[in-house]
Amino acid sequence: MLPLDAVIYMGLVLAQGSSAFCETWFLQLAGPADHARAADRDLHKVLAQRAAFFDRIPVGRLMTRMTNDIESLNEMFAQARSR
């Protein structure tokens, strides 16, 4: 009975390792593409605003918000890569 338990345990360990590898690999592929799409989407949204929008909201606040949002995405993918 012990050898069967050992085989099952090794199978579970290998499945966990391969699952973690696949997760990291897919996140590394998706990270740069998501970063570029988010930056592009945010820039186009800001550029599509009317001039009155920029009178109400300071440009510095917009730039800070865009930068922080994109950096949050970068952090999320960096944490996934470091696991």
All heavy atoms as an XYZ file, in Angstrom:
650
protein
N       0.811     -1.193      0.000
C       0.000      0.000      0.000
C       0.857      1.260      0.000
O       0.478      2.247     -0.591
C      -0.914     -0.034      1.229
C      -1.978      0.998      1.192
S      -3.090      0.635     -0.155
C      -4.355      1.771      0.149
N       2.012      1.205      0.637
C       2.886      2.365      0.705
C       3.381      2.795     -0.673
O       3.357      3.996     -0.962
C       4.054      2.095      1.653
C       4.980      3.286      1.901
C       4.203      4.442      2.511
C       6.113      2.875      2.805
N       3.806      1.897     -1.570
C       4.246      2.356     -2.887
C       3.136      3.069     -3.665
O       3.402      4.038     -4.370
C       4.666      1.076     -3.594
C       5.032      0.138     -2.502
C       4.099      0.479     -1.380
N       1.898      2.632     -3.542
C       0.791      3.299     -4.232
C       0.602      4.715     -3.690
O       0.403      5.659     -4.460
C      -0.497      2.489     -4.074
C      -1.735      3.099     -4.731
C      -1.537      3.210     -6.228
C      -2.952      2.280     -4.396
N       0.713      4.885     -2.378
C       0.613      6.214     -1.781
C       1.740      7.117     -2.262
O       1.526      8.307     -2.531
C       0.641      6.127     -0.256
C      -0.613      5.492      0.325
O      -1.628      5.437     -0.402
O      -0.578      5.066      1.494
N       2.937      6.558     -2.374
C       4.079      7.345     -2.845
C       3.878      7.787     -4.297
O       4.184      8.923     -4.655
C       5.365      6.529     -2.710
N       3.347      6.902     -5.125
C       3.098      7.247     -6.533
C       2.030      8.335     -6.628
O       2.167      9.294     -7.396
C       2.694      5.986     -7.328
C       2.175      6.351     -8.702
C       3.857      5.024     -7.424
N       0.991      8.224     -5.851
C      -0.071      9.238     -5.854
C       0.482     10.578     -5.378
O       0.213     11.630     -5.972
C      -1.270      8.782     -4.992
C      -1.973      7.606     -5.663
C      -2.238      9.931     -4.753
C      -3.057      6.969     -4.808
N       1.272     10.543     -4.315
C       1.866     11.770     -3.797
C       2.776     12.427     -4.840
O       2.701     13.640     -5.060
C       2.650     11.479     -2.508
C       3.348     12.695     -1.959
C       2.622     13.690     -1.311
C       4.721     12.845     -2.100
C       3.264     14.815     -0.812
C       5.367     13.959     -1.610
C       4.641     14.941     -0.967
O       5.281     16.045     -0.482
N       3.621     11.640     -5.483
C       4.520     12.190     -6.509
C       3.723     12.759     -7.680
O       4.083     13.793     -8.250
C       5.503     11.119     -6.987
C       6.550     10.759     -5.959
S       7.514     12.181     -5.398
C       8.371     12.590     -6.891
N       2.632     12.114     -8.041
C       1.785     12.619     -9.118
C       1.178     13.970     -8.761
O       1.129     14.876     -9.601
N       0.735     14.094     -7.517
C       0.173     15.369     -7.071
C       1.227     16.467     -7.030
O       0.962     17.615     -7.407
C      -0.490     15.211     -5.705
C      -1.772     14.373     -5.684
C      -2.227     14.144     -4.242
C      -2.861     15.054     -6.488
N       2.433     16.140     -6.594
C       3.523     17.121     -6.548
C       3.873     17.576     -7.961
O       4.056     18.773     -8.218
C       4.752     16.546     -5.819
C       5.970     17.430     -6.020
C       4.459     16.382     -4.339
N       3.962     16.643     -8.891
C       4.255     16.997    -10.286
C       3.133     17.835    -10.901
O       3.391     18.784    -11.645
C       4.497     15.739    -11.111
C       5.810     15.010    -10.847
C       5.843     13.685    -11.599
C       6.973     15.883    -11.257
N       1.890     17.517    -10.595
C       0.763     18.289    -11.119
C       0.788     19.715    -10.572
O       0.547     20.674    -11.312
C      -0.554     17.609    -10.756
N       1.108     19.861     -9.300
C       1.185     21.189     -8.707
C       2.327     21.994     -9.344
O       2.166     23.175     -9.659
C       1.395     21.102     -7.200
C       1.485     22.456     -6.532
C       1.850     22.352     -5.062
O       2.303     21.313     -4.599
N       1.656     23.428     -4.335
N       3.464     21.374     -9.526
C       4.606     22.060    -10.132
C       4.329     22.486    -11.560
O       4.646     23.605    -11.966
N       3.727     21.602    -12.336
C       3.435     21.958    -13.729
C       2.354     23.029    -13.802
O       2.393     23.908    -14.669
C       3.045     20.717    -14.534
O       1.863     20.148    -14.028
N       1.401     22.998    -12.885
C       0.371     24.031    -12.843
C       0.980     25.395    -12.516
O       0.644     26.406    -13.146
C      -0.685     23.656    -11.805
O      -1.601     24.698    -11.645
N       1.875     25.443    -11.559
C       2.536     26.699    -11.198
C       3.383     27.213    -12.352
O       3.415     28.420    -12.635
C       3.394     26.498     -9.954
N       4.069     26.315    -13.052
C       4.875     26.714    -14.203
C       4.005     27.317    -15.296
O       4.321     28.365    -15.852
C       5.643     25.505    -14.748
C       6.333     25.799    -16.045
C       7.528     26.500    -16.063
C       5.781     25.389    -17.253
C       8.163     26.786    -17.263
C       6.406     25.664    -18.452
C       7.597     26.361    -18.454
N       2.882     26.671    -15.599
C       1.976     27.171    -16.652
C       1.390     28.532    -16.274
O       1.283     29.419    -17.122
C       0.866     26.167    -16.925
S       1.432     24.679    -17.754
N       1.029     28.693    -15.010
C       0.478     29.973    -14.565
C       1.498     31.098    -14.754
O       1.182     32.159    -15.295
C       0.082     29.879    -13.096
C      -0.434     31.182    -12.531
C      -0.644     31.127    -11.029
O      -0.238     30.140    -10.390
O      -1.220     32.072    -10.502
N       2.728     30.865    -14.330
C       3.776     31.871    -14.475
C       4.053     32.171    -15.936
O       4.202     33.334    -16.328
C       5.063     31.395    -13.773
O       4.764     31.133    -12.405
C       6.154     32.434    -13.860
N       4.105     31.143    -16.745
C       4.399     31.312    -18.166
C       3.316     32.143    -18.849
O       3.622     33.077    -19.604
C       4.539     29.938    -18.814
C       5.005     29.978    -20.221
C       6.234     30.361    -20.668
C       4.250     29.614    -21.377
N       6.293     30.255    -22.023
C       5.082     29.796    -22.494
C       2.952     29.140    -21.557
C       4.660     29.533    -23.775
C       2.540     28.881    -22.843
C       3.386     29.070    -23.945
N       2.050     31.838    -18.584
C       0.964     32.592    -19.205
C       0.930     34.036    -18.716
O       0.650     34.957    -19.489
C      -0.387     31.923    -18.965
C      -0.615     30.728    -19.828
C      -0.889     29.499    -19.259
C      -0.567     30.811    -21.208
C      -1.099     28.380    -20.043
C      -0.770     29.701    -22.006
C      -1.039     28.484    -21.424
N       1.211     34.275    -17.445
C       1.233     35.642    -16.927
C       2.374     36.448    -17.536
O       2.232     37.641    -17.791
C       1.325     35.643    -15.407
C       0.026     35.305    -14.687
C       0.267     35.165    -13.197
C      -1.028     36.358    -14.959
N       3.499     35.817    -17.783
C       4.604     36.522    -18.423
C       4.273     36.868    -19.869
O       4.722     37.887    -20.382
C       5.881     35.700    -18.348
C       6.482     35.699    -16.974
C       7.764     34.904    -16.905
O       8.135     34.197    -17.835
N       8.459     35.007    -15.792
N       3.505     36.042    -20.520
C       3.080     36.356    -21.882
C       2.044     37.470    -21.895
O       2.056     38.347    -22.760
C       2.494     35.111    -22.565
C       3.455     34.025    -22.960
C       2.691     32.844    -23.553
C       4.466     34.530    -23.961
N       1.133     37.455    -20.959
C       0.034     38.410    -20.936
C       0.454     39.768    -20.381
O      -0.134     40.783    -20.759
C      -1.115     37.852    -20.107
N       1.425     39.822    -19.522
C       1.806     41.063    -18.850
C       2.139     42.217    -19.772
O       1.500     43.268    -19.705
N       3.120     42.083    -20.649
C       3.463     43.206    -21.526
C       2.329     43.612    -22.470
O       2.128     44.794    -22.724
C       4.663     42.683    -22.318
C       5.236     41.608    -21.483
C       4.074     40.989    -20.759
N       1.580     42.660    -22.946
C       0.474     42.985    -23.856
C      -0.615     43.757    -23.115
O      -1.150     44.742    -23.640
C      -0.094     41.704    -24.459
N      -0.943     43.340    -21.900
C      -1.950     44.054    -21.111
C      -1.471     45.449    -20.738
O      -2.242     46.403    -20.726
C      -2.308     43.278    -19.850
C      -3.299     42.171    -20.118
O      -3.874     42.144    -21.217
O      -3.495     41.333    -19.223
N      -0.208     45.565    -20.429
C       0.368     46.869    -20.085
C       0.238     47.826    -21.266
O      -0.192     48.969    -21.101
C       1.832     46.694    -19.688
C       2.552     47.982    -19.493
N       2.433     48.721    -18.351
C       3.381     48.674    -20.300
C       3.168     49.805    -18.461
N       3.753     49.801    -19.639
N       0.590     47.380    -22.445
C       0.510     48.239    -23.632
C      -0.934     48.600    -23.960
O      -1.226     49.753    -24.294
C       1.162     47.532    -24.817
N      -1.839     47.640    -23.865
C      -3.255     47.922    -24.137
C      -3.829     48.913    -23.136
O      -4.580     49.825    -23.501
C      -4.072     46.637    -24.118
C      -4.139     45.946    -25.446
C      -5.247     44.898    -25.467
N      -5.162     43.914    -24.418
C      -4.464     42.778    -24.498
N      -3.802     42.486    -25.596
N      -4.445     41.930    -23.487
N      -3.488     48.756    -21.866
C      -4.011     49.661    -20.836
C      -3.492     51.080    -21.044
O      -4.252     52.046    -20.953
C      -3.636     49.157    -19.448
N      -2.220     51.211    -21.336
C      -1.645     52.534    -21.564
C      -2.264     53.187    -22.793
O      -2.616     54.373    -22.777
C      -0.127     52.425    -21.724
N      -2.423     52.419    -23.838
C      -3.014     52.939    -25.074
C      -4.473     53.339    -24.856
O      -4.908     54.412    -25.299
C      -2.902     51.880    -26.168
C      -3.146     52.452    -27.544
O      -2.634     53.551    -27.820
O      -3.850     51.785    -28.338
N      -5.224     52.502    -24.162
C      -6.638     52.782    -23.892
C      -6.785     54.049    -23.050
O      -7.613     54.914    -23.355
C      -7.272     51.594    -23.183
C      -8.765     51.761    -22.928
C      -9.307     50.693    -22.010
N      -8.693     50.813    -20.693
C      -8.084     49.833    -20.040
N      -8.005     48.630    -20.561
N      -7.547     50.019    -18.860
N      -5.970     54.181    -22.009
C      -6.049     55.364    -21.150
C      -5.688     56.631    -21.916
O      -6.351     57.659    -21.773
C      -5.133     55.215    -19.939
C      -5.636     54.206    -18.935
O      -6.796     53.756    -19.083
O      -4.879     53.873    -18.013
N      -4.662     56.565    -22.725
C      -4.239     57.732    -23.491
C      -5.325     58.167    -24.472
O      -5.647     59.354    -24.564
C      -2.939     57.436    -24.235
C      -2.404     58.585    -25.077
C      -2.049     59.772    -24.191
C      -1.200     58.132    -25.875
N      -5.918     57.222    -25.188
C      -6.972     57.566    -26.146
C      -8.202     58.139    -25.442
O      -8.848     59.051    -25.964
C      -7.357     56.357    -26.992
C      -6.341     56.031    -28.030
N      -6.032     56.869    -29.067
C      -5.542     54.953    -28.181
C      -5.105     56.332    -29.816
N      -4.777     55.161    -29.293
N      -8.507     57.623    -24.265
C      -9.659     58.129    -23.525
C      -9.428     59.575    -23.092
O     -10.328     60.407    -23.185
C      -9.932     57.248    -22.305
C     -11.207     57.602    -21.600
C     -11.560     56.591    -20.546
C     -12.870     56.961    -19.882
N     -13.305     55.954    -18.942
N      -8.219     59.874    -22.630
C      -7.918     61.245    -22.211
C      -7.895     62.175    -23.419
O      -8.426     63.288    -23.375
C      -6.578     61.290    -21.436
C      -6.099     62.709    -21.252
C      -6.735     60.613    -20.090
N      -7.302     61.737    -24.517
C      -7.218     62.595    -25.697
C      -8.570     62.846    -26.344
O      -8.739     63.825    -27.069
C      -6.253     61.988    -26.719
C      -4.786     61.971    -26.296
C      -3.947     61.286    -27.355
C      -4.284     63.376    -26.028
N      -9.552     61.993    -26.081
C     -10.885     62.156    -26.669
C     -11.740     63.158    -25.892
O     -12.835     63.499    -26.343
C     -11.595     60.807    -26.725
N     -11.256     63.646    -24.763
C     -12.032     64.578    -23.950
C     -12.067     65.964    -24.588
O     -11.165     66.354    -25.313
C     -11.438     64.673    -22.540
C     -11.399     63.377    -21.793
C     -12.772     62.794    -21.555
O     -13.723     63.504    -21.260
N     -12.877     61.484    -21.699
N     -13.109     66.704    -24.264
C     -13.236     68.087    -24.736
C     -12.337     68.994    -23.905
O     -11.894     68.633    -22.815
C     -14.678     68.545    -24.627
C     -15.595     67.742    -25.501
C     -17.023     68.206    -25.280
N     -17.925     67.364    -26.027
C     -18.621     67.786    -27.074
N     -18.524     69.035    -27.471
N     -19.414     66.961    -27.715
N     -12.115     70.198    -24.405
C     -11.237     71.154    -23.713
C     -11.773     71.515    -22.335
O     -11.000     71.742    -21.390
C     -11.062     72.399    -24.563
N     -13.090     71.569    -22.173
C     -13.675     71.915    -20.874
C     -13.302     70.889    -19.794
O     -13.193     71.235    -18.619
C     -15.190     72.009    -21.008
N     -13.098     69.660    -20.200
C     -12.689     68.609    -19.251
C     -11.357     68.984    -18.607
O     -11.168     68.829    -17.403
C     -12.589     67.275    -19.994
C     -12.055     66.158    -19.161
C     -12.851     65.512    -18.229
C     -10.738     65.735    -19.308
C     -12.362     64.467    -17.468
C     -10.242     64.697    -18.552
C     -11.057     64.067    -17.627
N     -10.423     69.493    -19.407
C      -9.099     69.848    -18.892
C      -9.130     71.125    -18.064
O      -8.223     71.383    -17.280
C      -8.106     69.965    -20.047
C      -7.889     68.661    -20.750
C      -8.499     68.404    -21.967
C      -7.112     67.672    -20.189
C      -8.328     67.201    -22.615
C      -6.928     66.465    -20.819
C      -7.541     66.225    -22.031
N     -10.172     71.945    -18.241
C     -10.338     73.119    -17.379
C     -10.782     72.698    -15.982
O     -10.414     73.319    -14.996
C     -11.374     74.082    -17.968
C     -10.869     74.764    -19.228
O      -9.635     74.829    -19.414
O     -11.717     75.217    -20.030
N     -11.590     71.633    -15.908
C     -12.106     71.164    -14.622
C     -11.102     70.303    -13.860
O     -11.019     70.363    -12.635
C     -13.380     70.338    -14.833
C     -14.596     71.119    -15.168
C     -15.866     70.262    -15.094
N     -15.680     68.865    -15.416
C     -15.944     68.309    -16.603
N     -16.382     69.042    -17.591
N     -15.770     67.018    -16.792
N     -10.376     69.468    -14.571
C      -9.485     68.503    -13.911
C      -8.040     68.830    -14.285
O      -7.696     68.882    -15.467
C      -9.836     67.058    -14.335
C     -11.269     66.744    -13.907
C      -8.858     66.068    -13.729
C     -11.762     65.409    -14.329
N      -7.197     69.054    -13.293
C      -5.798     69.380    -13.589
C      -5.083     68.242    -14.325
O      -5.319     67.061    -14.059
C      -5.171     69.588    -12.214
C      -6.301     69.724    -11.259
C      -7.467     69.039    -11.868
N      -4.229     68.625    -15.251
C      -3.508     67.638    -16.052
C      -2.598     66.781    -15.169
O      -2.441     65.585    -15.401
C      -2.706     68.337    -17.176
C      -1.855     67.342    -17.928
C      -3.643     69.059    -18.127
N      -2.028     67.378    -14.138
C      -1.167     66.615    -13.222
C      -1.914     65.475    -12.559
O      -1.376     64.377    -12.388
N      -3.171     65.724    -12.194
C      -3.977     64.671    -11.574
C      -4.233     63.540    -12.574
O      -4.184     62.365    -12.225
C      -5.298     65.237    -11.078
C      -6.194     64.165    -10.487
C      -7.526     64.690    -10.087
N      -7.420     65.317     -8.773
C      -8.392     65.985     -8.203
N      -9.533     66.168     -8.822
N      -8.227     66.493     -7.005
N      -4.505     63.902    -13.823
C      -4.730     62.876    -14.858
C      -3.482     62.028    -15.079
O      -3.554     60.801    -15.174
C      -5.137     63.526    -16.178
C      -6.514     64.155    -16.236
C      -6.684     64.915    -17.541
C      -7.574     63.087    -16.092
N      -2.346     62.696    -15.175
C      -1.098     61.967    -15.411
C      -0.769     61.045    -14.238
O      -0.342     59.908    -14.434
C       0.057     62.946    -15.660
C      -0.083     63.720    -16.947
S      -0.215     62.662    -18.395
C       1.355     61.862    -18.381
N      -0.983     61.538    -13.029
C      -0.734     60.714    -11.840
C      -1.643     59.508    -11.826
O      -1.206     58.384    -11.554
C      -0.933     61.548    -10.562
O      -0.040     62.650    -10.602
C      -0.688     60.726     -9.326
N      -2.907     59.727    -12.140
C      -3.874     58.625    -12.131
C      -3.513     57.575    -13.178
O      -3.531     56.371    -12.911
C      -5.279     59.182    -12.398
C      -6.357     58.159    -12.435
C      -6.587     57.599    -11.026
N      -7.501     56.500    -11.054
C      -8.797     56.602    -10.776
N      -9.309     57.752    -10.435
N      -9.555     55.534    -10.827
N      -3.177     58.032    -14.398
C      -2.818     57.085    -15.455
C      -1.561     56.303    -15.083
O      -1.501     55.088    -15.253
C      -2.604     57.826    -16.779
C      -3.894     58.316    -17.401
S      -3.693     59.375    -18.843
C      -2.479     58.555    -19.804
N      -0.574     57.002    -14.570
C       0.684     56.348    -14.200
C       0.462     55.330    -13.085
O       0.957     54.202    -13.161
C       1.711     57.400    -13.752
O       1.895     58.344    -14.801
C       3.037     56.761    -13.417
N      -0.299     55.700    -12.062
C      -0.537     54.787    -10.940
C      -1.338     53.559    -11.369
O      -1.073     52.452    -10.890
C      -1.249     55.511     -9.805
C      -0.337     56.462     -9.084
O       0.885     56.379     -9.178
N      -0.916     57.406     -8.373
N      -2.331     53.748    -12.233
C      -3.121     52.607    -12.691
C      -2.256     51.611    -13.443
O      -2.340     50.403    -13.230
C      -4.277     53.073    -13.582
C      -5.366     53.778    -12.799
O      -5.317     53.752    -11.555
O      -6.267     54.347    -13.446
N      -1.413     52.111    -14.317
C      -0.564     51.222    -15.111
C       0.506     50.572    -14.232
O       0.822     49.387    -14.397
C       0.046     51.987    -16.301
C      -1.089     52.356    -17.260
C       1.107     51.162    -17.000
C      -0.700     53.289    -18.355
N       1.033     51.316    -13.268
C       2.011     50.730    -12.353
C       1.376     49.654    -11.470
O       2.038     48.678    -11.122
C       2.658     51.814    -11.494
C       3.682     52.627    -12.237
C       4.794     51.786    -12.828
O       5.316     50.878    -12.145
O       5.118     52.011    -14.002
N       0.116     49.811    -11.133
C      -0.576     48.764    -10.367
C      -0.660     47.476    -11.170
O      -0.476     46.378    -10.625
C      -1.980     49.228     -9.986
O      -1.917     50.298     -9.097
N      -0.937     47.598    -12.451
C      -0.933     46.411    -13.321
C       0.456     45.779    -13.365
O       0.598     44.559    -13.294
C      -1.371     46.778    -14.736
C      -2.852     46.949    -14.974
C      -3.095     47.447    -16.395
C      -3.578     45.644    -14.751
N       1.478     46.612    -13.494
C       2.852     46.089    -13.525
C       3.185     45.346    -12.236
O       3.820     44.292    -12.270
C       3.848     47.222    -13.733
C       3.919     47.661    -15.160
O       3.532     46.933    -16.071
N       4.394     48.875    -15.370
N       2.779     45.895    -11.110
C       3.027     45.240     -9.829
C       2.357     43.884     -9.746
O       2.937     42.924     -9.251
C       2.542     46.120     -8.677
C       3.527     47.163     -8.240
C       4.800     46.561     -7.698
O       4.734     45.622     -6.883
O       5.873     47.032     -8.105
N       1.122     43.817    -10.237
C       0.396     42.566    -10.191
C       1.132     41.484    -10.994
O       1.322     40.372    -10.537
C      -1.011     42.747    -10.755
C      -1.830     41.475    -10.739
S      -3.452     41.670    -11.477
C      -3.050     41.864    -13.188
N       1.581     41.847    -12.193
C       2.281     40.862    -13.015
C       3.680     40.572    -12.467
O       4.160     39.439    -12.573
C       2.366     41.339    -14.456
C       1.053     41.210    -15.174
C       0.352     42.336    -15.583
C       0.499     39.972    -15.426
C      -0.857     42.221    -16.230
C      -0.706     39.849    -16.077
C      -1.382     40.982    -16.484
N       4.322     41.543    -11.852
C       5.645     41.300    -11.267
C       5.538     40.342    -10.088
O       6.393     39.481     -9.904
C       6.269     42.618    -10.826
N       4.494     40.468     -9.284
C       4.307     39.561     -8.159
C       4.019     38.142     -8.655
O       4.475     37.180     -8.061
C       3.166     40.040     -7.275
C       3.524     41.231     -6.438
C       2.350     41.722     -5.619
O       1.237     41.196     -5.711
N       2.573     42.751     -4.818
N       3.300     38.041     -9.743
C       3.009     36.715    -10.291
C       4.281     36.072    -10.829
O       4.470     34.865    -10.724
C       1.969     36.817    -11.394
N       5.178     36.886    -11.382
C       6.422     36.334    -11.926
C       7.386     35.926    -10.824
O       8.179     35.019    -11.004
C       7.100     37.372    -12.816
C       6.481     37.478    -14.186
C       7.342     38.363    -15.039
N       7.161     39.735    -14.645
C       6.626     40.664    -15.425
N       6.237     40.377    -16.630
N       6.502     41.892    -14.998
N       7.325     36.617     -9.677
C       8.307     36.340     -8.625
C       7.933     35.139     -7.755
O       8.708     34.721     -6.923
C       8.484     37.583     -7.746
O       7.305     37.842     -7.025
N       6.738     34.613     -7.931
C       6.344     33.469     -7.116
C       7.058     32.224     -7.531
O       7.547     31.963     -8.495
C       4.843     33.214     -7.219
C       4.070     34.199     -6.424
C       2.650     33.798     -6.179
N       1.876     33.777     -7.409
C       0.957     32.865     -7.675
N       0.708     31.910     -6.834
N       0.261     32.898     -8.768
